Amino acid sequence: MHPYPFQASGVPMTVWSYKVARDYGFAPNPFHGVCTLACCKPLIRGHAQIGDWIIGAGSQANDLRGKIIYAMIVDETLTFDQYWNDPRYQVKKPVVGGTHKGFFGDNIYQRDGSLNGFLQANSHHSLSDGRVNINNLRQDTQSDRVLLGKDFIYFGANAVTPPKAIFDKFSEPFPRDVRTYKSYSPAIQSAIKDWLTTSFEWGLRGLPEAWNSAIEGQK
């Protein structure tokens, strides 16, 4: 049984969930022993607190609707500059032309004095020629905050379907960006946590769904 970190603190834990429309191992990035959410979902990154759960569900686009791709428990938050400069996370910087794991590194932003306020490293969120993708930059940097969790389970292409009692709630349509289980009963929140922590060994349990098809040219 995997423990609930931070449970003893008595601080209420919010469960945030959203659709992972494209699972490339970039957002989230589940590699190098820490699951990180550094890009996309600025509202969740801006509001989630230490001890909160982040759950990513599949979408109709990747034929994983209603399944769980990953779950993480936030145990650290950093600004982009802190993430960029932290010796622990240099390995999360992208290596263009390298392995899949290297190419989809999510440590891509640092502050500068330009009009946009941030530099964007050549990465999955850049244009195909390496230039800054201003749309991604503006979206990602709406929240100068990175979520990190050493306690996580990432299924990727092996995404799992919750039991029916959970699935009936979990597979309801998601709003445009943020969905929390605050509107659900405490029983549903507890049920999904209990199911994930008692049914599976946590950690990296699969590879990203998109690696099988969409990025053959990156090999």
C-alpha positions in Angstrom: 0.0 0.0 0.0 1.4 3.4 -1.0 1.1 5.9 1.8 -0.7 9.3 1.4 2.1 11.8 1.9 1.2 14.8 4.0 -2.0 13.1 5.2 -0.9 13.6 8.9 -0.7 17.4 8.5 -4.5 17.7 8.6 -4.4 20.1 5.6 -7.2 19.4 3.1 -5.9 18.1 -0.2 -7.5 19.2 -3.4 -7.6 16.7 -6.3 -7.1 18.6 -9.6 -7.8 16.7 -12.8 -7.7 17.6 -16.5 -7.5 16.0 -19.9 -4.1 15.2 -21.3 -4.9 15.9 -25.0 -1.4 15.0 -26.1 0.8 12.6 -24.1 4.4 13.1 -25.2 6.1 12.8 -21.8 6.4 16.6 -21.8 3.5 17.9 -19.8 3.7 16.0 -17.5 7.3 14.9 -17.7 7.6 11.7 -15.6 11.3 11.0 -16.0 14.4 11.1 -13.8 12.5 10.1 -10.7 10.3 13.2 -10.4 7.0 14.0 -12.2 6.9 17.6 -13.2 4.2 19.8 -14.6 6.1 22.9 -16.0 4.2 23.8 -19.1 0.5 24.0 -20.1 -2.3 24.2 -17.5 -1.3 27.6 -15.9 -4.4 27.7 -13.7 -3.6 24.4 -12.1 0.1 25.3 -11.8 -0.9 28.6 -10.3 -3.2 27.3 -7.6 -2.2 23.7 -6.6 -0.6 23.5 -3.2 1.9 21.1 -1.6 0.0 17.9 -0.8 -2.6 18.3 -3.6 -3.1 15.6 -6.2 -2.9 16.2 -9.9 -4.6 13.6 -12.1 -4.3 13.6 -15.9 -7.1 11.7 -17.9 -6.9 10.6 -21.5 -9.0 12.3 -24.2 -11.0 11.2 -27.2 -8.2 12.5 -29.4 -5.7 9.9 -28.1 -8.4 7.2 -27.7 -7.9 7.2 -23.9 -11.1 8.9 -22.8 -12.0 8.1 -19.2 -8.7 6.5 -18.5 -6.1 7.8 -16.1 -2.7 8.6 -17.7 -1.0 9.7 -14.5 -1.4 11.0 -10.9 1.1 12.9 -8.9 1.2 14.4 -5.4 2.8 17.8 -5.3 5.7 18.0 -2.8 7.5 21.0 -4.2 6.9 24.1 -6.3 9.5 26.3 -8.0 9.6 29.4 -10.2 10.9 28.9 -13.8 14.2 30.5 -12.8 14.5 28.2 -9.8 13.8 25.2 -11.9 16.2 26.3 -14.7 19.1 26.9 -12.3 18.5 24.0 -9.8 21.3 21.4 -10.2 18.8 18.6 -9.6 16.8 19.4 -12.7 19.5 20.1 -15.3 18.7 16.7 -16.7 15.1 17.9 -17.4 16.4 20.5 -20.0 15.6 19.4 -23.6 18.3 17.9 -25.8 17.1 18.4 -29.4 18.2 15.6 -31.6 18.7 13.3 -28.7 16.6 10.5 -27.3 12.8 10.8 -26.8 13.4 11.3 -23.1 15.9 14.1 -23.8 13.9 15.8 -26.5 10.8 16.2 -24.4 12.6 17.8 -21.4 10.3 20.4 -19.8 12.8 22.7 -18.2 12.6 25.3 -20.9 12.0 28.8 -19.4 14.1 31.4 -17.7 13.5 35.1 -17.2 15.1 37.9 -19.2 14.6 41.6 -19.9 12.8 41.2 -23.2 9.3 42.3 -24.0 7.9 38.8 -23.3 9.9 38.5 -20.1 11.1 34.9 -20.7 13.5 33.0 -22.9 12.2 29.7 -24.3 14.7 27.0 -25.0 14.6 25.0 -28.2 12.1 22.3 -27.2 8.8 20.6 -27.9 7.1 23.9 -27.3 9.2 25.8 -29.8 8.6 26.2 -33.5 9.9 23.4 -35.7 13.0 25.4 -36.7 13.9 26.1 -33.0 12.5 29.7 -32.9 10.3 30.8 -30.0 6.7 29.8 -30.3 5.1 32.9 -28.9 1.7 31.3 -28.4 3.1 28.5 -26.2 5.4 30.9 -24.4 2.5 33.2 -23.5 0.3 30.3 -22.4 3.0 28.6 -20.3 4.2 31.7 -18.6 0.8 32.8 -17.4 1.9 31.1 -14.2 5.6 31.3 -13.2 5.3 28.1 -11.3 6.4 24.5 -11.7 4.8 21.6 -9.8 7.0 18.7 -8.8 6.2 15.3 -7.2 8.4 12.5 -6.2 5.3 10.4 -5.4 3.6 9.7 -8.7 2.3 7.0 -11.0 2.5 7.4 -14.7 0.8 4.9 -17.0 1.2 6.7 -20.3 0.2 4.4 -23.1 -0.9 1.8 -20.5 -3.5 4.2 -19.1 -6.0 2.4 -16.8 -9.8 2.6 -16.4 -11.1 3.3 -12.9 -13.7 1.1 -11.3 -17.3 1.8 -12.4 -18.2 3.8 -9.3 -15.3 6.2 -10.0 -15.4 6.0 -13.8 -19.1 7.3 -13.8 -17.8 10.5 -12.2 -14.4 10.7 -13.7 -15.5 10.3 -17.3 -18.0 13.2 -17.1 -17.1 16.0 -19.6 -14.3 18.3 -18.4 -14.5 22.1 -18.5 -12.1 24.0 -20.8 -9.1 24.0 -18.4 -9.6 23.1 -14.7 -11.6 20.5 -13.0 -11.4 19.7 -9.3 -13.2 17.1 -7.3 -14.4 19.8 -4.8 -17.8 19.4 -6.4 -17.7 15.6 -5.8 -18.4 13.9 -2.5 -15.6 13.2 -0.1 -16.3 9.5 -0.8 -15.4 9.9 -4.5 -12.2 11.7 -3.6 -11.2 9.0 -1.1 -12.2 6.2 -3.5 -9.9 7.3 -6.3 -7.0 7.9 -3.9 -7.5 4.5 -2.3 -7.8 2.8 -5.7 -4.6 4.3 -7.0 -2.6 3.8 -3.9 -3.7 0.2 -3.2 -4.0 -1.2 -6.7 -0.7 -0.2 -8.3 3.0 0.1 -7.6 3.8 3.8 -8.0 6.5 5.2 -10.3 7.0 4.9 -14.1 4.6 2.2 -15.3 4.6 3.0 -19.0 5.9 5.2 -21.8 4.0 8.1 -23.4 1.2 7.2 -25.8 2.5 9.4 -28.6 5.9 7.8 -28.7 4.4 4.9 -30.6 3.4 6.8 -33.6 3.6 10.6 -33.8 7.3 11.1 -33.4 8.9 8.4 -35.5 11.0 11.1 -37.1 12.6 12.0 -33.8 14.3 8.5 -33.4 
